[in-house]
């Protein structure tokens, strides 16, 4: 009976349902065996798709209906494993097993049950989290965009409506330009204090500001978000397309500066960015200058209200510290802050490894749902996810249009666009469109 117990528990772990076919209810055993083989087929299919048709797999996994079916399937298997494991323990007849083997046999069965049902439960919970992100973040946009000159250009804004400002004002303005054929990417940084901003000829703002947004330091590019929100009639269809008048004003302004048509936007709430970094377990940054956390400047230039310091050297930062590292203005200017923001972005990307994401998926999903607003529709998500994976094969190129190369108070927009043209020249020809 002891040898029989080990065999039944082992078979239940390896091939759920086989213990019932051999020594119990054959009907339950055949049902569980069938479900086990179907599960193996699904696992093999996922692995094959991951190796040879990654795009198809991403397309499946970013469809809400597929995720919902996947969650239901995982719950079904978790319940099935509970039933067959408990039934296996009944078949084992612990009281007839040698006393020295009773505890090990029971512990092996329970351990297998915990691992199997725990994994399935975590997968189901992750699927529910993914469904929430898909509906919350990617539920607004409707436009299916094609590459323009072989590229996708995405406006990336970072900001928040703090207590010390009127409305939201983007502190970070970038454009991510992605080569559609390869995923090779370049990020252009636009200073928030850029003046004399021009607009594309078809922009409503071109009629309002025919000579550009030019009134000195009172007309910085970052102010256009608030201007757009206050003059929503300029963009009456913005809300229906998953955007806002403020976003569209910024999109037109940045497009006029860089000479690129921007298909989509992503707005990152910097306050929620703190939660994302915490969900990742923190980030590591090599600090070059001692910076204060919180606080301000007196009229004589002295600091007040400082709650702590970010010291020089390699520092492991939580979200709160990292956000202040990116924001701190003491003894620095906007261009130093742009560089520190790039360092934070790079450190976050280093933390987004598959193992780290899987272990912290639910926390990351919750942070992401509060972090991002975008008009990228769910139907484009699989394609961009695949491009993101392709992009990791290349060095990310960044170029910030800051002094001394660019005078923000009197910018040479022709020179800016020449740099953009040079850095976005296709390295690989675009693939032939599939009918």
C-alpha positions as CSV (number, residue, x, y, z in Angstrom):
1,X,0.0,0.0,0.0
2,X,2.9,2.3,0.6
3,X,4.4,1.7,-2.8
4,X,0.9,2.1,-4.3
5,X,0.5,5.4,-2.5
6,X,3.7,6.8,-4.0
7,X,2.7,5.7,-7.5
8,X,-0.7,7.2,-7.3
9,X,0.5,10.6,-5.9
10,X,3.3,10.7,-8.5
11,X,1.0,9.9,-11.4
12,X,-1.4,12.6,-10.2
13,X,1.4,15.1,-10.2
14,X,2.7,14.2,-13.7
15,X,-0.6,13.2,-15.4
16,X,-3.7,14.4,-13.5
17,X,-6.5,11.9,-14.0
18,X,-4.3,8.9,-14.4
19,X,-4.6,7.9,-10.7
20,X,-8.4,7.8,-11.1
21,X,-8.2,5.7,-14.3
22,X,-6.1,3.1,-12.5
23,X,-7.7,2.9,-9.1
24,X,-10.8,5.1,-8.9
25,X,-13.6,6.6,-10.9
26,X,-12.8,6.0,-14.5
27,X,-15.3,8.6,-15.6
28,X,-13.6,11.3,-13.6
29,X,-10.2,9.9,-14.7
30,X,-11.0,10.0,-18.4
31,X,-12.4,13.6,-18.1
32,X,-9.3,14.8,-16.2
33,X,-6.9,13.0,-18.6
34,X,-8.7,14.6,-21.6
35,X,-8.4,18.0,-19.9
36,X,-4.7,17.4,-19.1
37,X,-3.9,16.5,-22.7
38,X,-5.8,19.6,-24.0
39,X,-3.8,21.7,-21.5
40,X,-0.5,20.2,-22.8
41,X,-1.5,21.0,-26.4
42,X,-2.3,24.6,-25.5
43,X,1.0,25.0,-23.7
44,X,2.9,23.6,-26.7
45,X,1.0,25.8,-29.1
46,X,1.9,28.9,-27.0
47,X,5.6,27.9,-27.0
48,X,5.6,27.3,-30.7
49,X,3.9,30.6,-31.4
50,X,6.4,32.4,-29.1
51,X,9.2,31.0,-31.1
52,X,8.0,31.2,-34.7
53,X,5.0,33.5,-34.8
54,X,5.4,36.0,-32.0
55,X,3.2,38.5,-33.7
56,X,0.3,36.1,-33.7
57,X,0.8,35.3,-30.1
58,X,0.8,38.9,-29.1
59,X,-2.3,39.5,-31.2
60,X,-4.1,36.8,-29.3
61,X,-3.0,37.9,-25.9
62,X,-4.1,41.5,-26.4
63,X,-7.6,40.6,-27.3
64,X,-10.0,40.9,-24.4
65,X,-12.1,37.9,-25.4
66,X,-9.0,35.7,-25.5
67,X,-7.9,37.0,-22.1
68,X,-11.4,36.3,-20.7
69,X,-11.4,32.8,-22.1
70,X,-7.8,32.3,-20.7
71,X,-8.9,33.4,-17.2
72,X,-11.9,31.0,-17.3
73,X,-9.6,28.2,-18.5
74,X,-7.1,28.7,-15.7
75,X,-9.9,28.8,-13.1
76,X,-11.3,25.6,-14.5
77,X,-7.9,23.8,-14.3
78,X,-7.3,25.1,-10.7
79,X,-10.6,23.6,-9.6
80,X,-9.9,20.4,-11.5
81,X,-6.5,19.9,-9.8
82,X,-8.2,20.4,-6.4
83,X,-10.8,17.7,-7.2
84,X,-8.4,15.1,-8.6
85,X,-5.7,15.7,-5.9
86,X,-8.3,15.3,-3.0
87,X,-9.7,12.2,-4.7
88,X,-6.1,10.8,-5.1
89,X,-5.6,11.2,-1.4
90,X,-8.8,9.3,-0.8
91,X,-7.6,6.5,-3.1
92,X,-4.2,6.4,-1.3
93,X,-5.9,5.3,2.0
94,X,-3.4,7.0,4.2
95,X,-4.3,4.9,7.2
96,X,-3.0,1.8,5.4
97,X,0.3,3.4,4.4
98,X,3.4,2.7,6.5
99,X,3.5,5.3,9.4
100,X,6.9,6.6,8.3
101,X,5.6,7.4,4.8
102,X,2.2,8.9,5.6
103,X,3.4,12.5,6.2
104,X,5.8,12.6,3.1
105,X,3.1,11.2,0.8
106,X,0.5,13.7,2.1
107,X,3.0,16.6,1.9
108,X,4.0,15.7,-1.7
109,X,0.3,15.7,-2.8
110,X,-0.4,18.9,-1.0
111,X,2.7,20.6,-2.3
112,X,1.8,19.6,-5.9
113,X,-1.7,21.0,-5.4
114,X,-0.4,24.3,-4.0
115,X,2.1,24.8,-6.9
116,X,-0.5,23.9,-9.6
117,X,-3.4,25.8,-8.2
118,X,-1.3,28.7,-7.1
119,X,0.2,29.1,-10.6
120,X,-3.2,28.9,-12.2
121,X,-4.7,31.3,-9.7
122,X,-1.9,33.8,-10.3
123,X,-2.3,33.5,-14.0
124,X,-6.0,34.1,-13.7
125,X,-5.5,37.1,-11.5
126,X,-2.9,38.5,-14.0
127,X,-5.4,38.0,-16.8
128,X,-8.0,39.9,-14.9
129,X,-5.4,42.7,-14.4
130,X,-4.5,42.7,-18.0
131,X,-8.2,43.0,-19.0
132,X,-8.5,46.0,-16.7
133,X,-5.5,47.7,-18.3
134,X,-6.7,47.0,-21.8
135,X,-10.2,48.5,-21.1
136,X,-8.9,51.4,-19.1
137,X,-5.8,52.5,-21.0
138,X,-6.5,51.4,-24.6
139,X,-10.3,51.8,-24.7
140,X,-10.5,55.4,-26.0
141,X,-8.7,55.5,-29.3
142,X,-10.2,54.3,-32.5
143,X,-7.8,55.3,-35.3
144,X,-5.9,52.5,-37.0
145,X,-2.7,54.3,-38.2
146,X,-0.3,53.4,-41.0
147,X,3.4,54.2,-40.9
148,X,4.2,57.6,-42.4
149,X,7.5,57.5,-44.4
150,X,8.1,54.1,-42.8
151,X,7.8,55.3,-39.2
152,X,5.4,55.6,-36.3
153,X,5.8,58.8,-34.4
154,X,4.3,59.0,-30.9
155,X,4.1,62.1,-28.7
156,X,5.1,61.4,-25.2
157,X,4.1,63.9,-22.5
158,X,4.9,63.7,-18.8
159,X,3.3,66.1,-16.3
160,X,0.8,66.5,-13.6
161,X,-1.7,69.1,-12.3
162,X,0.2,70.0,-9.1
163,X,-1.0,72.4,-6.4
164,X,1.4,75.1,-7.5
165,X,0.2,75.4,-11.1
166,X,-3.0,76.2,-13.0
167,X,-4.1,73.0,-14.8
168,X,-1.8,70.4,-16.2
169,X,1.5,71.6,-17.7
170,X,3.8,69.1,-19.4
171,X,7.2,69.0,-17.8
172,X,8.5,66.5,-20.2
173,X,7.9,66.6,-24.0
174,X,9.3,63.9,-26.3
175,X,8.6,62.1,-29.5
176,X,9.4,58.5,-29.9
177,X,10.0,57.7,-33.6
178,X,9.9,54.0,-34.5
179,X,11.0,52.4,-37.7
180,X,8.1,50.2,-38.7
181,X,10.3,47.6,-40.5
182,X,12.7,46.9,-37.6
183,X,11.6,48.7,-34.4
184,X,14.8,50.8,-34.4
185,X,13.8,53.9,-32.4
186,X,14.9,57.4,-31.6
187,X,13.6,59.8,-29.0
188,X,13.6,63.5,-29.6
189,X,13.4,65.7,-26.5
190,X,11.7,69.1,-26.9
191,X,12.4,71.7,-24.1
192,X,9.3,72.8,-22.3
193,X,10.5,76.5,-22.5
194,X,10.8,76.5,-26.4
195,X,9.5,79.8,-27.8
196,X,8.2,81.0,-31.2
197,X,6.7,77.6,-31.9
198,X,5.2,77.2,-35.4
199,X,2.2,75.1,-36.3
200,X,1.3,72.9,-39.4
201,X,-0.7,74.7,-42.0
202,X,-3.8,72.6,-41.3
203,X,-3.7,73.2,-37.5
204,X,-6.5,75.5,-36.0
205,X,-3.7,77.2,-34.1
206,X,-2.1,78.3,-37.3
207,X,-5.1,80.6,-37.8
208,X,-4.9,81.9,-34.2
209,X,-1.1,82.4,-34.3
210,X,-0.1,82.9,-38.0
211,X,3.4,84.0,-36.9
212,X,3.8,81.2,-34.5
213,X,3.3,81.1,-30.7
214,X,5.6,84.1,-30.3
215,X,5.2,86.5,-27.3
216,X,8.5,85.8,-25.5
217,X,8.6,84.0,-22.2
218,X,4.8,84.2,-21.8
219,X,4.4,81.8,-24.8
220,X,6.3,78.7,-24.0
221,X,5.4,75.4,-25.8
222,X,4.3,73.8,-22.5
223,X,1.7,76.5,-22.0
224,X,-0.2,75.3,-25.1
225,X,-1.8,72.4,-23.2
226,X,-3.6,74.8,-21.0
227,X,-4.4,77.1,-23.9
228,X,-6.0,74.2,-25.8
229,X,-8.1,73.2,-22.8
230,X,-9.3,76.8,-22.4
231,X,-10.2,77.0,-26.1
232,X,-11.7,73.6,-26.6
233,X,-13.8,74.8,-29.6
234,X,-10.6,74.7,-31.6
235,X,-10.6,70.9,-31.4
236,X,-14.3,69.8,-31.2
237,X,-13.7,66.2,-32.1
238,X,-10.8,65.6,-29.7
239,X,-12.8,63.8,-27.0
240,X,-14.5,61.4,-29.4
241,X,-11.1,60.3,-30.7
242,X,-9.7,59.5,-27.2
243,X,-7.8,62.7,-26.9
244,X,-8.4,66.2,-25.5
245,X,-8.0,69.8,-26.8
246,X,-4.9,70.3,-24.7
247,X,-3.3,67.2,-26.1
248,X,-4.2,68.1,-29.7
249,X,-2.7,71.6,-29.2
250,X,0.6,70.0,-28.0
251,X,0.5,67.5,-30.8
252,X,0.2,70.3,-33.4
253,X,3.0,72.3,-31.7
254,X,5.5,69.5,-31.5
255,X,4.6,68.4,-35.1
256,X,5.4,72.0,-36.2
257,X,8.7,72.0,-34.4
258,X,10.0,68.6,-35.6
259,X,8.3,68.4,-39.0
260,X,6.9,65.0,-38.1
261,X,3.2,63.9,-38.3
262,X,2.4,62.3,-34.9
263,X,0.0,59.4,-35.2
264,X,-0.6,58.8,-31.5
265,X,0.1,60.3,-28.1
266,X,0.9,58.9,-24.6
267,X,0.4,61.1,-21.5
268,X,2.2,59.9,-18.4
269,X,1.0,61.1,-15.1
270,X,4.2,61.9,-13.2
271,X,2.6,61.5,-9.8
272,X,1.5,57.9,-10.8
273,X,5.0,57.3,-12.2
274,X,6.1,57.0,-8.6
275,X,3.8,53.9,-8.2
276,X,5.3,52.3,-11.3
277,X,8.8,52.5,-10.0
278,X,7.7,51.1,-6.7
279,X,6.0,48.3,-8.5
280,X,9.2,47.5,-10.3
281,X,11.1,47.3,-7.0
282,X,12.9,50.6,-7.4
283,X,15.6,51.7,-9.9
284,X,19.4,52.2,-9.7
285,X,20.9,55.5,-10.8
286,X,24.5,56.9,-10.6
287,X,23.9,60.4,-9.2
288,X,26.4,63.0,-10.2
289,X,25.2,65.9,-8.0
290,X,23.7,66.2,-4.6
291,X,20.0,67.1,-4.9
292,X,17.4,68.1,-2.4
293,X,14.1,66.4,-1.9
294,X,11.2,68.8,-1.5
295,X,11.9,72.4,-0.4
296,X,12.2,75.8,-2.2
297,X,14.4,78.9,-2.4
298,X,14.4,82.0,-0.3
299,X,15.0,85.4,-1.9
300,X,18.7,85.2,-0.9
301,X,19.0,81.8,-2.6
302,X,19.1,79.7,0.5
303,X,17.0,76.5,0.7
304,X,14.0,75.9,3.0
305,X,11.7,73.0,3.7
306,X,14.2,70.3,2.5
307,X,13.1,66.9,3.7
308,X,16.2,65.0,2.6
309,X,19.0,64.7,0.1
310,X,19.8,62.5,-2.9
311,X,23.5,61.8,-2.4
312,X,26.2,61.5,-5.0
313,X,27.0,57.9,-6.2
314,X,25.1,54.8,-7.1
315,X,21.7,55.0,-5.4
316,X,18.8,52.5,-5.3
317,X,15.7,54.8,-5.5
318,X,12.1,54.1,-4.7
319,X,9.4,55.9,-6.7
320,X,9.3,59.0,-4.4
321,X,13.1,59.5,-4.6
322,X,13.3,58.9,-8.3
323,X,10.5,61.4,-9.0
324,X,12.4,64.1,-7.1
325,X,15.6,63.2,-8.8
326,X,13.8,63.9,-12.2
327,X,12.1,67.0,-10.9
328,X,14.6,68.8,-8.7
329,X,15.4,72.4,-9.8
330,X,17.9,73.4,-7.2
331,X,21.2,74.5,-8.7
332,X,20.1,73.0,-12.1
333,X,18.2,74.1,-15.1
334,X,15.5,72.6,-17.4
335,X,18.2,70.9,-19.5
336,X,19.8,69.2,-16.6
337,X,16.3,68.0,-15.6
338,X,15.7,66.6,-19.1
339,X,18.9,64.6,-18.8
340,X,17.9,63.3,-15.4
341,X,14.5,62.3,-16.8
342,X,16.3,60.4,-19.6
343,X,18.3,58.6,-16.9
344,X,15.1,57.6,-15.0
345,X,13.6,56.4,-18.3
346,X,16.6,54.2,-19.0
347,X,16.7,52.8,-15.5
348,X,13.0,51.9,-15.7
349,X,13.6,50.1,-19.0
350,X,16.4,48.1,-17.4
351,X,14.0,46.9,-14.7
352,X,11.4,45.8,-17.3
353,X,12.8,42.3,-17.7
354,X,10.4,39.4,-18.3
355,X,11.0,37.7,-14.9
356,X,10.5,41.0,-13.0
357,X,7.4,41.8,-14.9
358,X,5.9,38.3,-14.3
359,X,6.6,38.4,-10.6
360,X,5.1,41.9,-10.2
361,X,2.6,41.9,-13.0
362,X,-0.5,42.7,-10.9
363,X,1.2,45.7,-9.2
364,X,2.6,46.9,-12.6
365,X,-0.9,46.6,-14.2
366,X,-2.5,48.6,-11.4
367,X,0.2,51.3,-11.7
368,X,0.0,51.3,-15.5
369,X,-3.8,51.8,-15.5
370,X,-3.4,55.0,-13.4
371,X,-0.2,56.1,-15.2
372,X,-1.0,56.3,-18.8
373,X,-3.6,58.0,-21.0
374,X,-3.4,57.3,-24.8
375,X,-5.3,57.2,-28.0
376,X,-3.5,54.1,-29.2
377,X,-6.4,51.6,-29.8
378,X,-6.4,48.1,-28.5
379,X,-6.3,46.8,-32.1
380,X,-2.8,48.4,-32.5
381,X,-1.4,47.1,-29.2
382,X,-0.2,43.8,-30.5
383,X,1.7,45.4,-33.3
384,X,3.4,48.0,-31.0
385,X,4.2,45.3,-28.5
386,X,6.0,43.4,-31.2
387,X,7.8,46.5,-32.3
388,X,8.8,47.2,-28.6
389,X,10.4,43.7,-28.4
390,X,12.2,44.3,-31.7
391,X,13.4,47.7,-30.5
392,X,15.3,46.0,-27.6
393,X,17.7,44.6,-30.3
394,X,19.0,48.1,-31.0
395,X,20.6,50.9,-29.1
396,X,18.0,53.6,-28.3
397,X,19.1,56.9,-29.9
398,X,18.2,60.1,-28.0
399,X,18.6,63.7,-29.1
400,X,17.5,66.7,-27.0
401,X,17.1,70.0,-28.7
402,X,18.8,72.1,-25.9
403,X,21.5,74.8,-25.7
404,X,24.0,75.3,-27.0
405,X,22.9,73.4,-30.1
406,X,19.4,75.0,-30.0
407,X,18.6,78.5,-28.6
408,X,15.2,77.9,-27.0
409,X,14.4,81.6,-27.0
410,X,15.3,82.0,-30.7
411,X,15.2,78.5,-32.2
412,X,16.3,77.6,-35.8
413,X,13.5,75.3,-36.8
414,X,15.1,74.4,-40.1
415,X,18.2,73.2,-38.3
416,X,16.0,71.2,-35.9
417,X,14.1,69.5,-38.8
418,X,17.4,68.8,-40.5
419,X,18.5,66.8,-37.5
420,X,15.2,65.0,-37.3
421,X,15.5,64.1,-41.0
422,X,19.0,62.8,-40.5
423,X,18.1,60.6,-37.5
424,X,14.9,59.2,-39.0
425,X,16.4,58.2,-42.4
426,X,15.3,54.6,-42.9
427,X,18.0,52.1,-42.2
428,X,16.0,49.2,-43.5
429,X,13.5,49.5,-46.4
430,X,9.9,49.2,-45.3
431,X,8.4,45.7,-46.1
432,X,6.1,45.4,-49.0
433,X,2.5,45.8,-47.8
434,X,0.5,42.6,-47.5
435,X,-2.9,42.9,-49.4
